[in-house]
């Protein structure tokens, strides 16, 4: 058996062991993402990461080299985290246990990859490896804090839009009052799912199509205020249509199923920003700074 074949067998064997040991948090995470809209984005993480690694697999094959020290360090950290979760399981909420279990599993996958493929090849696909951390579901405490920020930000943004169009408005926390209507930006109206999808989409586009780190960071950072602006625009539009055109808009399809329309609007803004940020960037062929560029642009 050749060394390359041995490494492949070792990689598959270690990965299979990690699945056997970590099957419970993995199954629970996918079940959570399937039934809870607030975690739907998790379903995208694994296929996107796998696709990005697959795009570079031909180049990775020429760089394969064992790195036992770094890989073993990741595996040791994963085992330590998993053992700590078991020791403190009685005092930890179930959602925190799930987050810790998935974190340990993802770190073990990264460790196995580094161990069997090596540091040089791992750096080439650093983004998809780190992107796997998106599989870790946020504990409810942190998620509720994010939702609260989206609620308050959306209410503030909608108030700004009302004031810009000379509509009398008063705000009390997440309550907005305009003539003939009081709007409450409830948790269900925070657009946490579309905001997560927008953030993931922006991260992937930035990695694929931008070179400089500051441009990537800027575009990804703008995804958060754009998410708030999108939800504010949705609240403003539905409220105005409901009070000025037909009250049916307040409970109709635009309210319950119109999120895709506003998502498309904000995604168009992301593409415009991407076009602006790409101007002035030069891409050397086969650049390791961004290994996906030649495939993304068809060069």
N, C-alpha and C positions, 0 to 999 in steps of 0.2 A: 504493500500500500504506500503510495507516494505521500510526501509531507503535506501537499495541498489537500489530498483526500483525507488524511488524518485530521487536519484542522477543520475541514468541513464536518466530519463525523463528530469531532469534539464540540464544535459549535452547536450542531443539532442536538447532541446529547445533553449538553448543559442547558440549552433553551428548553428542552423537553422536561428536564428536572425542575426548572424554574416554574414551568406551567403546572406541574404536578403539585409543587409546594404552594404556589400562589394562585391556584385555580379559584379559590373561594372569593378573595377580593376582586379578582378579574371578572368573574361571573356576576357578582353583586354590583360592580361598577357599570357593566353594560346593561344590566337590568334596570338600574337607576336611571341611566341615560335614555333608556327606551320609554320609561313610564313618566319621567319628569322633564318637562320642557326646559327647566333651568339648567339641565345637564346634557341636553341634546348634542351640543357641540363635541362632546367626548367621542361620539360615533365617528367623527371625521379624523381624529388624531392619528390613529393607527394606520389607516389606508394612505393618508397623505405622507406620513413619515416613511412608510414602506415604498411608496412610489418615488419619492425623492432619492432614497438610497438606491433603488433599482436603476434609476436614470444614470447613476454614477458607478454601477457595479463593474462595468468593463474596465474602468480606470482603477477601481479599487483592487482588482485582481492583481495588478502589477505592483501593488504596494503592500500586499499582505505580509505581515511579520508578527510573530507572537510578542505580546507585551504582558508578561505574567505579573510584573510588579504593579503597574497601574490598574490592570484589570482585576487583580486580586484585591486591591485596595477598595475598588468600587463594590466588589462582592462582599467584602468584610463589612463595609458600611451598611449595605443592604441587610445583611444578617443581623447586625447590631440593632438596626431600626426595627426589624421584625421581632427580634427577641424582646426589645424594650416594650413594644406594643403588647406582647403576650404577658409580660410581667405586670404591666399597668392596665390590663384590659378591664379589670373589675371597676376601675375608677374613671374610665374613659367612655364618653358617649359613643354610640354605635357609628355615627357619621365620622367621628374623629378616628376611630379604629379603622374604618374603611379607607380613609385618606392615608393613614400611616401604612397600611398594608399595601396599597397601590404604589405608594412612594418607594417602598422596599422592593417591590416587584420591578418597577421601571428602572431603578438603579441597578438591579441585578442584570437586567437586559443590557444596559449600557456597559456594565462591567464585562459581561460575556463577549460583547462585540469588541471592546477594546482588547481584551485578552486574546481573542482568536484572530483578530484582523490587524491590530497594532495601532499605535498612536498616530502615525502619519496618515493612514487611511481614515482613521476616526476624525481627524481634523478636517478632512475633505468633506465629511458629511456631519459636521458638528451641529448644524442647524436642525436637521431631522432627528438627530439623537436627542438634543435638548427639547425639541418639540414634543417628544414622547412624554415629557413631564405634564403635558396637558391632559394626559389620561388620569391624573390624580384629581379626584373630585374635591372641590373645596368644602370644608366643614360648613354646616348650616350657619354658624355664627359669622363667619367671614362672608358667606354668600349674602346673608341678610344685610350686612353692612354695605356691600356693593349695591344691592337693590335699593337701599335707602338713599345712597348717593345719586343713583340714577333717577329715583323719584323726585328728589328735591331739585336736582339739576334740570330735569324735564319741566317741572313746574315753573322754575325760574325762567327757563328759555321760552316757554309758552307765554308767560307774562310779558316778556320783552317783545314778543311778536304782536301780542294784543296792543301793547302801548305804541308800537311802531305804526300800527294801522289805526290809531286813535280810537281803540275800543276801550271803554271804561272797564277797568279790571282791578280787583283787589286780591291779595294773596295772603293766606294764613297757613303757612307750612306747605302741605301738599294739596291744599284746597284753593281753587281759583274760582272767583265769582265774576261773571260778566252779566250784562242785562239779559234776564230770561234763563240763566243757566248757572249752576254751580258744578264744577268739575273736581272730582277727587282723583289724583294720580295714584291709584292703588298699586299694590305689588304686581298684580297681573298686567298692569299698564306700564310697567317699568321697561319693557322690551329687553329683558335680560338675555333672552334667547337670541334675538337678532343682533344684539350688541356683541355677544360672544362670537356669533358667526362672522360679524364684520371684523372683529379683531383678528380672528384666525385667518380670514381671507386677506386682510391687509398684511399680516405677517408673512404669509406665503408669497404674495405679490412682491413685497419689498425684498425678500430674499432672492426671488427669481430674477427680478428686473432692475434692481439697484445694486450699485457697487460699494459706494462709500458708507461706512458705518453710521455717520451722522445723518445722512439722508434716510437710511433705513429707520433709524431711531425716530426721526422727525415724523415720517409717514405713519409709523406704528403709534407714536404718541398722539397724533391727530385723530386716530380712530376713536379714541375715547370721547373727546368733545363732539366729534361728528355723530356718535351714537346718541348723545344727549340732544343735539340739534335735530336729529331725525325724529326722535320721539316728541320733542317740542313742536315740530312742524305737524306731526300727526295729530296731536291734541288740538292745536290751533285750527287746522283744516276741518276736522270733524266738528268742533265747536261752532265754527263760523257757518258751516253748511247746515248744521242742526238748528241754529237760531235764525239764520237769514234765508235759507232755502226750504228745507223740509226737516221736520223733527225726526223723521225716520232714519236720517243719517246717524243719529246718536246711538241707535241700536241695530243698525243695518250691517250689511256685509263689509262696508268700508271700515267700520269699527272693529269687527271681529276677524276679518280676513284680509284687510287692506295693508297689513304689514309689509307684504312683498313689494307693494308699490313704493312705499317710502324707503325700503331697503334698496330698491333699484336706483332711486334718486341719489341716495348717499353713496352708493357704490360708484355711480357715475362721477361724483365729486372726487372719490378716491382715485379713479383713473385719470382725471384731469390733473390732480396733484402729482400723480405718478409720472405723467407726461412732462410736467414742469420740472420735476426733480431729476428726471433722466437727462434733460438737456445739459450739455457740457460734460457729461460723463463719457469716458472713452473705455472701451473694453478690449484689452489684448486677447488674442485668440488663445484658448486653452488656459485661461487665467485660473489659478487655484483660489483667487480671492472670491470668486463666485463660480463654482463649477457647473451651475445649471444654466448659465447664460446662453451658451451656444445652442442648447436644446430648446430653451424657451423662445429664442428669437428665430430659430431656424438657420443660423449662420453655419 
